[in-house]
């Protein structure tokens, strides 16, 4: 069975999508439609912009989404199952027909703006922790004063923690003392996938509730549950929770393999997810689209 996976924020690069735009009439049409929906020429920033311009949240999230979704449409992929890392879950939901291209893009744009606003309320950040068992990371977070939680279970021995700036700094020191190979702050705008995103979750919930979700063509393994979901109402509910809940990527990939996935294809910019899948299970076949 073929699994298609979609990357999240951080996979962007200057020039992304330009080859697609130039080589496919369908891609060009969809990119231009995106410019209209967003109200600015995101293609100019994607194709010619600086890394700094691409890093703006209102640009990054739609840019990664567009690259993934338009690539998937030009390849005319027929997945047996899909999953996306954080933002990538929206791309996955367009790929399996749960969301239309237009609705997916509008939600991603609203998500980016809502997250940006939430980031400005309290100084918050994220940090990568390498070489510690999941359970120890969770225990250390629980022992630190302030808000800090495990946010991304990327692969065994690689977790990201998220929360208030001081709490994350304190947790990093405690992780090193507990035997972590590394615990380093990440250059991000805020504490994604933590309780700090509650204002963004509330704002996005209203937009998601107002959007039509169709019955998907194949199951999506959602970040929140790490299990196959095919019911539109349940997908909607999990997508709302996603902003304040951890990304269970390791668990999702393990479940997809258990459910019969024999190959994983990453659709979108970069090869981060292929690398993580290989670390989760060396025996599974991986490809980059």
QUIKA-V79434 format. One record per backbone hydrogen bond with DSSP energy under -1.0 kcal/mol. CO is the residue of the C=O (numbers start at 1). NH is the residue of the N-H. E is the energy in kcal/mol with one decimal. If there is no record, write none. Layout:
((CO,NH,E) (CO,NH,E))
This chain:
((1,262,-2.6) (1,263,-1.6) (2,80,-2.4) (2,81,-1.3) (3,265,-2.4) (4,83,-1.7) (5,267,-2.7) (6,85,-2.5) (8,11,-1.4) (13,16,-1.8) (15,18,-1.8) (17,21,-2.4) (18,22,-2.2) (19,23,-1.6) (20,24,-1.8) (24,28,-2.3) (25,29,-2.2) (26,30,-2.3) (27,31,-2.8) (28,32,-2.3) (29,33,-1.9) (30,34,-2.1) (31,35,-2.1) (32,36,-1.8) (33,37,-2.4) (34,38,-2.7) (35,39,-1.6) (40,42,-1.8) (42,46,-2.7) (43,47,-3.0) (44,48,-2.3) (45,49,-1.2) (46,15,-2.5) (50,54,-2.2) (51,55,-1.1) (53,56,-1.0) (56,59,-1.8) (56,60,-3.4) (57,61,-1.5) (59,63,-2.5) (60,64,-2.6) (61,65,-2.2) (62,66,-3.0) (63,67,-2.4) (64,68,-2.2) (65,69,-2.9) (66,70,-2.6) (67,71,-1.8) (68,72,-2.3) (69,73,-2.2) (70,74,-2.3) (71,75,-2.0) (72,77,-1.6) (81,4,-2.2) (82,221,-2.8) (83,6,-1.7) (85,88,-2.4) (86,89,-2.1) (87,90,-2.0) (88,92,-2.4) (89,93,-1.7) (90,94,-1.1) (91,95,-2.4) (92,96,-1.7) (93,98,-1.3) (93,99,-2.4) (94,97,-1.4) (96,217,-3.1) (98,214,-2.9) (100,104,-2.7) (101,105,-2.2) (102,106,-2.3) (103,107,-2.5) (104,108,-2.3) (105,109,-2.4) (106,110,-2.4) (107,111,-2.7) (108,112,-2.4) (109,113,-2.0) (110,114,-2.5) (111,115,-2.5) (112,116,-2.2) (113,117,-2.1) (114,118,-2.1) (115,119,-2.3) (116,120,-1.0) (118,121,-1.1) (123,165,-2.1) (125,163,-2.2) (126,186,-2.9) (127,161,-3.0) (128,184,-2.0) (129,159,-2.4) (130,181,-2.1) (130,182,-1.2) (133,137,-2.1) (134,138,-2.5) (135,139,-2.4) (136,140,-2.8) (137,141,-2.4) (138,142,-2.1) (139,143,-1.3) (147,164,-2.3) (149,162,-2.5) (151,247,-3.6) (152,154,-1.2) (152,160,-1.9) (153,250,-2.6) (155,158,-2.6) (157,131,-2.8) (158,154,-1.3) (158,155,-1.4) (159,129,-3.5) (160,151,-3.4) (160,152,-1.8) (161,127,-2.3) (162,149,-2.7) (163,125,-2.4) (164,168,-2.7) (165,169,-2.3) (166,170,-2.4) (167,171,-2.3) (168,172,-2.3) (169,173,-1.7) (170,174,-2.1) (171,175,-2.7) (172,176,-2.1) (173,177,-2.1) (174,178,-1.5) (175,180,-2.5) (176,179,-1.4) (182,130,-2.8) (184,128,-2.6) (186,188,-2.3) (190,192,-1.4) (194,197,-2.1) (195,198,-1.7) (197,201,-2.6) (198,202,-2.3) (199,203,-1.7) (200,204,-2.9) (201,205,-2.5) (202,206,-1.2) (203,207,-1.1) (204,208,-2.9) (205,209,-2.8) (206,210,-1.4) (208,211,-1.5) (219,82,-1.9) (220,229,-2.1) (222,226,-3.2) (223,248,-1.8) (227,222,-1.3) (229,220,-2.3) (231,235,-2.4) (232,236,-2.2) (233,237,-2.0) (234,238,-2.5) (235,239,-2.1) (236,240,-1.6) (237,241,-1.8) (238,242,-1.6) (241,244,-1.6) (243,193,-1.1) (247,153,-3.0) (247,249,-1.7) (248,252,-1.8) (249,253,-2.6) (250,254,-2.4) (251,255,-2.1) (252,256,-2.4) (253,257,-2.2) (254,258,-2.2) (255,259,-2.1) (256,261,-2.7) (257,260,-1.6) (262,285,-1.6) (263,3,-3.0) (264,287,-2.4) (265,5,-2.6) (266,289,-3.1) (271,275,-1.8) (272,276,-2.0) (273,277,-3.1) (274,278,-2.2) (275,279,-1.4) (276,280,-1.9) (277,281,-2.6) (285,264,-2.7) (287,266,-2.7))
